[in-house]
Amino acid sequence: MKVTVDASRCEGRGYCARLAPLVFESDEDGYPRVLVTQDLDEEQLADARTAVSACPEQAIALQD
C-alpha cells in the first residue's frame, strides 16, 4: 500500500499527524509531511486508514 496527500485539498488541520504519528508529521503551518509513503507495516497501515477516514477534506488516499 502507498499513502498520498493531495496538497490542493488539504487545509492543514493536522488530524492526520495526531491520529497517525507513525505515518505523518505536521510542518510548522500544520500541513502534513508523509514519513512513510509506501510499504507500510500493519501498524502504519492501521494508522493511515484512521487518518483517511478522519480527514474532513478527503485529502489522504491509500493505493495498492
C-alpha positions as a Markdown table, in Angstrom:
| # | Residue | x | y | z |
|---|---|---|---|---|
| 1 | Met | 0.0 | 0.0 | 0.0 |
| 2 | Lys | 1.0 | 3.6 | -0.6 |
| 3 | Val | -0.3 | 6.7 | 1.1 |
| 4 | Thr | -0.6 | 10.1 | -0.6 |
| 5 | Val | -1.8 | 13.5 | 0.4 |
| 6 | Asp | -3.5 | 15.8 | -2.2 |
| 7 | Ala | -2.0 | 19.2 | -1.2 |
| 8 | Ser | -4.6 | 21.1 | -3.2 |
| 9 | Arg | -7.3 | 19.7 | -0.9 |
| 10 | Cys | -5.5 | 19.8 | 2.5 |
| 11 | Glu | -6.3 | 22.7 | 4.8 |
| 12 | Gly | -3.6 | 21.9 | 7.4 |
| 13 | Arg | -5.9 | 20.9 | 10.3 |
| 14 | Gly | -3.3 | 18.3 | 11.5 |
| 15 | Tyr | -5.7 | 15.5 | 12.2 |
| 16 | Cys | -3.6 | 13.0 | 10.2 |
| 17 | Ala | -0.4 | 13.8 | 12.2 |
| 18 | Arg | -2.3 | 13.4 | 15.5 |
| 19 | Leu | -4.1 | 10.2 | 14.5 |
| 20 | Ala | -1.2 | 8.6 | 12.6 |
| 21 | Pro | 2.1 | 9.7 | 14.0 |
| 22 | Leu | 3.9 | 6.7 | 12.5 |
| 23 | Val | 2.9 | 7.9 | 9.0 |
| 24 | Phe | 2.6 | 11.7 | 9.2 |
| 25 | Glu | 4.1 | 14.7 | 10.9 |
| 26 | Ser | 2.9 | 18.3 | 10.7 |
| 27 | Asp | 5.1 | 21.1 | 9.3 |
| 28 | Glu | 5.2 | 24.5 | 11.0 |
| 29 | Asp | 2.0 | 25.5 | 9.4 |
| 30 | Gly | 0.1 | 22.3 | 10.2 |
| 31 | Tyr | 0.4 | 20.7 | 6.8 |
| 32 | Pro | 1.3 | 17.0 | 6.7 |
| 33 | Arg | 4.6 | 15.5 | 5.8 |
| 34 | Val | 4.4 | 11.9 | 4.9 |
| 35 | Leu | 7.0 | 9.9 | 6.8 |
| 36 | Val | 6.4 | 6.6 | 5.1 |
| 37 | Thr | 4.9 | 6.7 | 1.6 |
| 38 | Gln | 4.9 | 3.0 | 0.7 |
| 39 | Asp | 5.4 | -0.4 | 2.1 |
| 40 | Leu | 3.5 | 0.4 | 5.3 |
| 41 | Asp | 3.7 | -2.2 | 8.0 |
| 42 | Glu | 0.5 | -3.3 | 9.7 |
| 43 | Glu | 0.5 | -0.7 | 12.4 |
| 44 | Gln | 1.3 | 2.1 | 10.0 |
| 45 | Leu | -1.4 | 0.9 | 7.7 |
| 46 | Ala | -4.0 | 0.9 | 10.5 |
| 47 | Asp | -3.0 | 4.5 | 11.4 |
| 48 | Ala | -3.1 | 5.6 | 7.8 |
| 49 | Arg | -6.6 | 4.1 | 7.4 |
| 50 | Thr | -7.7 | 6.0 | 10.5 |
| 51 | Ala | -6.3 | 9.3 | 9.1 |
| 52 | Val | -8.0 | 8.6 | 5.7 |
| 53 | Ser | -11.4 | 8.2 | 7.5 |
| 54 | Ala | -10.9 | 11.3 | 9.7 |
| 55 | Cys | -9.7 | 13.8 | 7.0 |
| 56 | Pro | -12.5 | 16.3 | 6.5 |
| 57 | Glu | -11.2 | 17.3 | 3.1 |
| 58 | Gln | -10.6 | 13.7 | 1.9 |
| 59 | Ala | -7.1 | 14.7 | 1.0 |
| 60 | Ile | -5.5 | 11.4 | 2.1 |
| 61 | Ala | -5.6 | 8.3 | -0.1 |
| 62 | Leu | -4.3 | 4.8 | 0.1 |
| 63 | Gln | -3.4 | 3.0 | -3.1 |
| 64 | Asp | -2.2 | -0.5 | -3.9 |
